[in-house]
Amino acid sequence: MIMRKFLGFALLFCSTLVWAQPANDDCANATLLVSATSGISVFTTSSSLNGTQSMAACQGTANADVWFTFTATSAIQLIYVQHNFGPTNAVVQIFSGDCAGLTSLLCGNFGLNSNYPNTTVIQQNGLAVGQTYYFRVYYSGTANSNFGVAAT
């Protein structure tokens, strides 16, 4: 009987870990990235494992998007998404506004940058220095993926 209770607890504990959504699964819980004023900031490790679709896709299928936020340090901001996911590139959508009223500024499945192996680099122009922006990352048609993300 004790073994059965232990096994039941272990299964419940493990299933909670396996099925937990990412902390930044929606805009309100976006992971804050610190922008570097020169060079690439430190990559933040992230995953869309068990993520959900928070809004309709701007391209492809956004069945597991995760959210990030940054404060613009320049009118031009670069976002790096580093992954080892074969030929599939990250879809990145950048927004102005707040989570209650987002305005899409840019969306795309950008090609890999040959200067940075397995890295998608996105450039957003026309930002207001000191303003907070949001972006989401997903892999079109793929629910689970690990990646690193940075902003400059």
N, CA, C and O of each residue as an XYZ file, in Angstrom:
608
protein
N       0.818     -1.194      0.000
C       0.000      0.000      0.000
C       0.869      1.268      0.000
O       0.580      2.233     -0.708
N       1.926      1.244      0.801
C       2.821      2.400      0.849
C       3.483      2.607     -0.504
O       3.607      3.735     -0.980
N       3.908      1.504     -1.122
C       4.551      1.595     -2.437
C       3.590      2.173     -3.471
O       3.998      2.963     -4.321
N       2.332      1.789     -3.406
C       1.333      2.282     -4.352
C       1.140      3.792     -4.184
O       1.040      4.517     -5.173
N       1.087      4.272     -2.920
C       0.950      5.706     -2.670
C       2.180      6.457     -3.174
O       2.060      7.525     -3.773
N       3.362      5.891     -2.928
C       4.591      6.522     -3.397
C       4.607      6.605     -4.913
O       4.961      7.641     -5.474
N       4.228      5.530     -5.576
C       4.198      5.505     -7.033
C       3.203      6.535     -7.566
O       3.490      7.226     -8.544
N       2.037      6.641     -6.928
C       1.039      7.621     -7.352
C       1.567      9.042     -7.201
O       1.377      9.871     -8.091
N       2.234      9.333     -6.074
C       2.828     10.650     -5.851
C       3.915     10.930     -6.886
O       3.973     12.025     -7.444
N       4.764      9.960     -7.140
C       5.851     10.126     -8.101
C       5.307     10.411     -9.494
O       5.826     11.280    -10.195
N       4.270      9.692     -9.903
C       3.678      9.922    -11.222
C       3.050     11.310    -11.311
O       3.185     11.988    -12.330
N       2.361     11.737    -10.246
C       1.759     13.062    -10.233
C       2.841     14.139    -10.303
O       2.707     15.099    -11.062
N       3.901     13.992     -9.525
C       4.997     14.957     -9.510
C       5.664     15.035    -10.876
O       5.895     16.129    -11.390
N       5.971     13.896    -11.466
C       6.643     13.870    -12.775
C       5.746     14.427    -13.874
O       6.227     15.140    -14.754
N       4.466     14.118    -13.841
C       3.580     14.620    -14.888
C       3.427     16.132    -14.773
O       3.246     16.808    -15.786
N       3.497     16.675    -13.557
C       3.441     18.116    -13.384
C       4.669     18.761    -14.002
O       4.556     19.805    -14.645
N       5.830     18.166    -13.823
C       7.045     18.705    -14.408
C       7.034     18.605    -15.925
O       7.419     19.548    -16.616
N       6.598     17.478    -16.438
C       6.627     17.241    -17.880
C       5.625     18.139    -18.602
O       5.914     18.620    -19.698
N       4.464     18.372    -18.015
C       3.414     19.093    -18.710
C       3.341     20.574    -18.346
O       2.452     21.277    -18.827
N       4.243     21.053    -17.518
C       4.220     22.463    -17.128
C       4.501     23.361    -18.329
O       5.366     23.068    -19.154
N       3.755     24.456    -18.410
C       3.969     25.418    -19.488
C       5.171     26.290    -19.154
O       5.522     26.444    -17.984
N       5.800     26.858    -20.169
C       6.904     27.792    -19.912
C       6.389     28.987    -19.111
O       5.234     29.385    -19.258
N       7.236     29.551    -18.275
C       6.841     30.709    -17.468
C       6.435     31.887    -18.347
O       5.567     32.672    -17.964
N       7.051     32.020    -19.521
C       6.769     33.142    -20.421
C       5.838     32.734    -21.570
O       6.013     33.163    -22.711
N       4.858     31.907    -21.248
C       3.929     31.382    -22.245
C       2.962     32.447    -22.775
O       2.351     32.258    -23.827
N       2.822     33.561    -22.055
C       1.954     34.629    -22.546
C       2.623     35.987    -22.351
O       3.632     36.094    -21.653
N       2.071     36.996    -22.953
C       2.653     38.336    -22.940
C       2.837     38.875    -21.529
O       3.865     39.481    -21.226
N       1.854     38.661    -20.669
C       1.906     39.211    -19.307
C       3.100     38.695    -18.508
O       3.522     39.345    -17.552
N       3.641     37.562    -18.874
C       4.781     36.977    -18.165
C       6.036     36.943    -19.040
O       6.881     36.061    -18.886
N       6.151     37.897    -19.950
C       7.291     37.946    -20.875
C       8.607     38.016    -20.101
O       8.711     38.704    -19.085
N       9.607     37.290    -20.601
C      10.949     37.309    -20.010
C      11.650     38.597    -20.408
O      11.724     38.928    -21.592
N      12.165     39.326    -19.420
C      12.872     40.570    -19.675
C      14.283     40.276    -20.171
O      15.039     39.551    -19.524
N      14.630     40.844    -21.322
C      15.988     40.757    -21.847
C      16.670     42.093    -21.625
O      16.084     43.147    -21.870
N      17.890     42.047    -21.166
C      18.666     43.269    -20.990
C      19.424     43.509    -22.282
O      20.243     42.686    -22.691
N      19.151     44.633    -22.924
C      19.797     44.959    -24.198
C      21.226     45.424    -23.950
O      21.496     46.177    -23.015
N      22.121     44.968    -24.791
C      23.512     45.419    -24.725
C      23.644     46.707    -25.527
O      23.056     46.831    -26.601
N      24.403     47.659    -25.020
C      24.604     48.905    -25.763
C      25.699     48.758    -26.813
O      25.781     49.557    -27.746
N      26.540     47.739    -26.661
C      27.522     47.414    -27.701
C      27.760     45.916    -27.654
O      27.898     45.334    -26.578
N      27.806     45.303    -28.805
C      27.971     43.857    -28.880
C      26.666     43.141    -28.577
O      25.634     43.774    -28.356
N      26.721     41.827    -28.570
C      25.542     40.997    -28.313
C      25.415     40.782    -26.820
O      26.397     40.466    -26.147
N      24.203     40.952    -26.296
C      23.966     40.672    -24.888
C      24.082     39.170    -24.640
O      24.171     38.385    -25.584
N      24.080     38.786    -23.403
C      24.155     37.375    -23.044
C      22.881     36.683    -23.515
O      21.781     37.207    -23.339
N      23.034     35.508    -24.114
C      21.872     34.749    -24.573
C      21.113     34.196    -23.375
O      21.708     33.659    -22.441
N      19.807     34.333    -23.414
C      18.914     33.759    -22.416
C      18.385     32.459    -22.985
O      17.842     32.442    -24.090
N      18.535     31.375    -22.250
C      18.038     30.072    -22.695
C      16.533     30.022    -22.510
O      16.013     30.443    -21.477
N      15.837     29.508    -23.509
C      14.390     29.422    -23.442
C      13.916     28.154    -24.144
O      14.685     27.471    -24.821
N      12.648     27.861    -23.967
C      12.043     26.699    -24.605
C      10.566     26.958    -24.831
O       9.911     27.626    -24.031
N      10.055     26.432    -25.913
C       8.620     26.495    -26.161
C       7.945     25.163    -25.807
O       6.777     24.949    -26.132
N       8.681     24.280    -25.143
C       8.147     22.976    -24.740
C       6.885     23.168    -23.913
O       6.911     23.869    -22.902
N       5.797     22.563    -24.323
C       4.486     22.640    -23.674
C       3.879     24.035    -23.702
O       2.951     24.330    -22.949
N       4.405     24.894    -24.575
C       3.819     26.216    -24.730
C       2.482     26.130    -25.450
O       2.153     25.114    -26.062
N       1.728     27.198    -25.367
C       0.432     27.259    -26.037
C       0.427     28.423    -27.016
O       1.308     29.282    -26.979
N      -0.552     28.445    -27.873
C      -0.699     29.549    -28.828
C      -1.440     30.677    -28.121
O      -2.592     30.509    -27.719
N      -0.791     31.811    -27.970
C      -1.416     32.927    -27.262
C      -2.219     33.838    -28.184
O      -3.096     34.571    -27.728
N      -1.923     33.793    -29.468
C      -2.686     34.552    -30.467
C      -2.454     33.901    -31.821
O      -1.563     33.065    -31.975
N      -3.253     34.287    -32.790
C      -3.120     33.708    -34.128
C      -1.728     33.985    -34.687
O      -1.099     34.995    -34.372
N      -1.278     33.083    -35.503
C       0.048     33.217    -36.115
C       0.071     34.363    -37.107
O      -0.912     34.629    -37.798
N       1.206     35.033    -37.166
C       1.396     36.049    -38.205
C       1.989     35.392    -39.451
O       1.946     35.951    -40.547
N       2.539     34.202    -39.260
C       3.101     33.411    -40.356
C       3.154     31.958    -39.892
O       3.554     31.688    -38.760
N       2.762     31.032    -40.740
C       2.796     29.618    -40.377
C       1.812     29.295    -39.274
O       0.697     29.817    -39.261
N       2.214     28.433    -38.344
C       1.383     28.000    -37.235
C       2.095     28.308    -35.925
O       3.212     27.845    -35.695
N       1.451     29.085    -35.074
C       2.057     29.461    -33.789
C       1.487     28.591    -32.675
O       0.812     29.092    -31.775
N       1.755     27.298    -32.735
C       1.154     26.416    -31.748
C       1.894     26.384    -30.423
O       1.438     25.705    -29.503
N       3.001     27.074    -30.281
C       3.736     27.122    -29.011
C       4.649     28.347    -28.999
O       5.859     28.228    -29.191
N       4.062     29.525    -28.772
C       4.877     30.729    -28.741
C       5.279     31.071    -27.309
O       4.571     30.732    -26.360
N       6.410     31.739    -27.162
C       6.871     32.239    -25.876
C       7.260     33.704    -26.047
O       7.624     34.135    -27.141
N       7.181     34.466    -24.953
C       7.248     35.917    -25.015
C       8.471     36.493    -24.318
O       8.973     35.938    -23.340
N       8.944     37.635    -24.853
C      10.084     38.363    -24.312
C       9.780     39.853    -24.371
O       8.912     40.289    -25.127
N      10.495     40.622    -23.575
C      10.362     42.074    -23.589
C      11.746     42.693    -23.441
O      12.644     42.102    -22.842
N      11.903     43.893    -23.996
C      13.152     44.635    -23.867
C      12.839     46.122    -23.906
O      11.785     46.535    -24.389
N      13.755     46.910    -23.399
C      13.670     48.360    -23.492
C      14.679     48.792    -24.538
O      15.857     48.443    -24.457
N      14.217     49.550    -25.521
C      15.084     49.966    -26.633
C      16.196     50.883    -26.123
O      15.943     51.860    -25.418
N      17.425     50.547    -26.493
C      18.588     51.375    -26.159
C      19.063     52.163    -27.379
O      19.997     52.961    -27.298
N      18.402     51.921    -28.508
C      18.736     52.577    -29.770
C      17.495     52.538    -30.654
O      16.571     51.765    -30.397
N      17.470     53.361    -31.687
C      16.353     53.337    -32.637
C      16.353     52.057    -33.463
O      15.332     51.684    -34.040
N      17.502     51.387    -33.519
C      17.631     50.109    -34.231
C      17.957     49.033    -33.205
O      18.917     49.153    -32.444
N      17.153     47.991    -33.194
C      17.350     46.896    -32.248
C      17.536     45.600    -33.033
O      16.811     45.334    -33.992
N      18.503     44.809    -32.621
C      18.702     43.482    -33.209
C      18.281     42.423    -32.205
O      18.582     42.522    -31.016
N      17.586     41.415    -32.693
C      17.193     40.274    -31.870
C      17.807     39.038    -32.498
O      17.694     38.814    -33.703
N      18.462     38.237    -31.663
C      19.127     37.017    -32.098
C      18.385     35.828    -31.508
O      18.115     35.791    -30.308
N      18.059     34.859    -32.350
C      17.461     33.613    -31.882
C      18.375     32.492    -32.355
O      18.471     32.221    -33.552
N      19.041     31.846    -31.415
C      20.031     30.809    -31.720
C      19.422     29.440    -31.428
O      18.908     29.197    -30.336
N      19.487     28.546    -32.425
C      18.859     27.240    -32.266
C      19.584     26.185    -33.085
O      20.351     26.503    -33.995
N      19.337     24.962    -32.758
C      19.825     23.810    -33.526
C      18.621     23.000    -33.949
O      18.425     21.869    -33.503
N      17.835     23.575    -34.795
C      16.574     22.942    -35.148
C      16.496     22.617    -36.636
O      15.434     22.728    -37.249
N      17.609     22.221    -37.199
C      17.622     21.841    -38.604
C      17.312     23.018    -39.500
O      17.756     24.132    -39.221
N      16.556     22.802    -40.578
C      16.326     23.854    -41.555
C      15.238     24.854    -41.156
O      15.035     25.848    -41.853
N      14.538     24.608    -40.051
C      13.436     25.480    -39.659
C      13.956     26.716    -38.939
O      14.721     26.601    -37.981
N      13.554     27.873    -39.384
C      13.943     29.128    -38.748
C      12.856     29.588    -37.784
O      11.689     29.223    -37.921
N      13.253     30.378    -36.829
C      12.305     30.929    -35.871
C      11.423     31.976    -36.536
O      11.879     32.743    -37.383
N      10.167     31.995    -36.144
C       9.284     33.095    -36.510
C       9.309     34.053    -35.330
O       9.107     33.646    -34.186
N       9.558     35.324    -35.610
C       9.613     36.349    -34.572
C       8.606     37.432    -34.932
O       8.545     37.891    -36.072
N       7.813     37.834    -33.935
C       6.875     38.927    -34.136
C       7.141     39.961    -33.045
O       7.103     39.642    -31.857
N       7.411     41.204    -33.457
C       7.740     42.295    -32.543
C       6.529     43.215    -32.420
O       5.848     43.503    -33.404
N       6.273     43.674    -31.179
C       5.109     44.512    -30.898
C       5.495     45.778    -30.138
O       6.457     45.789    -29.370
N       4.736     46.830    -30.365
C       4.769     48.003    -29.494
C       3.492     47.965    -28.661
O       2.592     47.168    -28.925
N       3.423     48.831    -27.656
C       2.253     48.873    -26.793
C       2.446     47.983    -25.580
O       3.561     47.569    -25.263
N       1.332     47.696    -24.903
C       1.394     46.797    -23.760
C       0.546     45.572    -24.055
O      -0.103     45.496    -25.098
N       0.552     44.625    -23.150
C      -0.116     43.342    -23.410
C      -1.619     43.493    -23.654
O      -2.228     42.646    -24.308
N      -2.214     44.557    -23.136
C      -3.645     44.769    -23.347
C      -3.946     45.339    -24.729
O      -5.078     45.253    -25.206
N      -2.934     45.923    -25.374
C      -3.150     46.537    -26.687
C      -1.889     46.516    -27.517
O      -1.242     47.549    -27.692
N      -1.531     45.356    -28.028
C      -0.308     45.199    -28.816
C      -0.525     45.618    -30.264
O      -1.583     45.373    -30.845
N       0.496     46.253    -30.836
C       0.500     46.598    -32.261
C       1.690     45.894    -32.892
O       2.832     46.110    -32.483
N       1.429     45.058    -33.881
C       2.501     44.315    -34.539
C       3.351     45.258    -35.394
O       2.832     46.000    -36.227
N       4.666     45.214    -35.171
C       5.603     46.029    -35.952
C       6.298     45.237    -37.040
O       6.594     45.767    -38.110
N       6.560     43.959    -36.767
C       7.342     43.131    -37.682
C       7.019     41.671    -37.412
O       6.865     41.265    -36.260
N       6.920     40.893    -38.463
C       6.715     39.454    -38.311
C       7.408     38.752    -39.463
O       7.292     39.168    -40.616
N       8.120     37.697    -39.150
C       8.728     36.943    -40.229
C       9.484     35.724    -39.790
O       9.861     35.577    -38.628
N       9.698     34.853    -40.752
C      10.519     33.662    -40.595
C      11.806     34.000    -41.329
O      11.950     33.730    -42.521
N      12.720     34.585    -40.608
C      13.923     35.138    -41.201
C      14.983     34.065    -41.382
O      15.087     33.143    -40.573
N      15.760     34.184    -42.432
C      16.812     33.220    -42.706
C      17.935     33.271    -41.693
O      18.063     34.223    -40.922
N      18.736     32.240    -41.710
C      19.880     32.169    -40.804
C      20.950     33.158    -41.236
O      21.106     33.435    -42.425
N      21.674     33.681    -40.282
C      22.754     34.624    -40.536
C      24.052     33.841    -40.623
O      24.413     33.139    -39.678
N      24.752     33.946    -41.728
C      25.973     33.157    -41.940
C      27.103     33.551    -40.981
O      28.027     32.768    -40.764
N      27.034     34.763    -40.404
C      28.060     35.178    -39.452
C      27.869     34.555    -38.074
O      28.807     34.504    -37.278
N      26.664     34.083    -37.793
C      26.350     33.476    -36.500
C      25.687     32.119    -36.767
O      24.506     32.085    -37.114
N      26.406     31.008    -36.616
C      25.853     29.688    -36.933
C      24.544     29.406    -36.195
O      24.425     29.686    -35.002
N      23.565     28.851    -36.910
C      22.261     28.479    -36.363
C      21.560     29.639    -35.662
O      20.853     29.436    -34.675
N      21.753     30.836    -36.164
C      21.161     32.011    -35.527
C      20.355     32.824    -36.528
O      20.836     33.164    -37.608
N      19.134     33.125    -36.153
C      18.284     34.023    -36.909
C      18.472     35.407    -36.314
O      18.359     35.575    -35.099
N      18.757     36.404    -37.145
C      18.962     37.770    -36.674
C      17.881     38.658    -37.285
O      17.696     38.681    -38.502
N      17.168     39.389    -36.426
C      16.082     40.249    -36.854
C      16.449     41.686    -36.519
O      16.908     41.965    -35.412
N      16.255     42.589    -37.454
C      16.521     44.006    -37.212
C      15.211     44.773    -37.235
O      14.451     44.691    -38.200
N      14.949     45.522    -36.165
C      13.769     46.385    -36.105
C      14.234     47.828    -36.060
O      14.998     48.210    -35.174
N      13.784     48.621    -36.999
C      14.144     50.041    -37.085
C      13.018     50.913    -36.529
O      11.886     50.456    -36.373
N      13.341     52.161    -36.234
C      12.334     53.139    -35.853
C      11.813     53.020    -34.434
O      10.694     53.448    -34.152
N      12.597     52.450    -33.540
C      12.155     52.309    -32.159
C      12.427     53.587    -31.368
O      13.331     54.352    -31.705
N      11.650     53.812    -30.331
C      11.846     54.961    -29.438
C      12.736     54.524    -28.278
O      12.392     53.594    -27.548
N      13.870     55.184    -28.107
C      14.798     54.845    -27.027
C      14.080     54.994    -25.693
O      13.405     55.993    -25.447
N      14.234     53.991    -24.834
C      13.608     53.988    -23.516
C      12.231     53.359    -23.488
O      11.692     53.123    -22.406
N      11.639     53.079    -24.650
C      10.314     52.466    -24.702
C      10.432     50.949    -24.602
O      11.393     50.356    -25.093
N       9.443     50.330    -23.960
C       9.394     48.874    -23.822
C       8.694     48.261    -25.029
O       7.661     48.759    -25.477
N       9.258     47.189    -25.545
C       8.691     46.441    -26.668
C       8.583     44.974    -26.278
O       9.298     44.497    -25.397
N       7.690     44.277    -26.940
C       7.490     42.849    -26.711
C       7.754     42.103    -28.010
O       7.595     42.652    -29.100
N       8.155     40.856    -27.881
C       8.201     39.993    -29.053
C       7.945     38.560    -28.632
O       8.194     38.170    -27.491
N       7.444     37.793    -29.574
C       7.216     36.374    -29.326
C       8.013     35.574    -30.342
O       8.286     36.043    -31.447
N       8.382     34.366    -29.957
C       9.158     33.463    -30.795
C       8.402     32.145    -30.876
O       7.904     31.637    -29.871
N       8.322     31.602    -32.080
C       7.787     30.255    -32.250
C       8.386     29.639    -33.500
O       8.922     30.338    -34.360
N       8.288     28.343    -33.585
C       8.754     27.614    -34.762
C       7.528     27.137    -35.503
O       6.770     26.310    -34.995
N       7.332     27.645    -36.679
C       6.140     27.359    -37.452
C       5.932     25.857    -37.622
O       6.764     25.155    -38.197
N       4.819     25.393    -37.114
C       4.456     23.988    -37.262
C       5.100     23.060    -36.260
O       4.858     21.854    -36.311
N       5.914     23.571    -35.349
C       6.605     22.724    -34.381
C       6.284     23.217    -32.980
O       6.481     24.393    -32.672
N       5.797     22.335    -32.138
C       5.350     22.748    -30.813
C       6.486     22.869    -29.809
O       6.377     23.654    -28.867
N       7.554     22.131    -29.972
C       8.595     22.066    -28.948
C       9.958     22.389    -29.504
O      10.409     21.766    -30.466
N      10.612     23.351    -28.910
C      11.955     23.673    -29.347
C      12.694     24.432    -28.254
O      12.101     25.236    -27.535
N      13.989     24.173    -28.134
C      14.859     24.907    -27.229
C      15.670     25.890    -28.051
O      16.037     25.598    -29.190
N      15.955     27.064    -27.476
C      16.711     28.069    -28.202
C      17.272     29.083    -27.214
O      16.906     29.102    -26.039
N      18.171     29.927    -27.719
C      18.696     31.047    -26.951
C      18.251     32.331    -27.630
O      18.084     32.364    -28.850
N      18.059     33.381    -26.856
C      17.606     34.651    -27.425
C      18.390     35.788    -26.764
O      18.679     35.747    -25.568
N      18.725     36.800    -27.564
C      19.452     37.970    -27.066
C      19.010     39.204    -27.836
O      18.450     39.105    -28.928
N      19.270     40.372    -27.250
C      18.916     41.630    -27.911
C      20.074     42.608    -27.805
O      20.795     42.613    -26.807
N      20.258     43.440    -28.834
C      21.274     44.503    -28.793
C      20.678     45.785    -29.327
O      21.360     46.808    -29.382
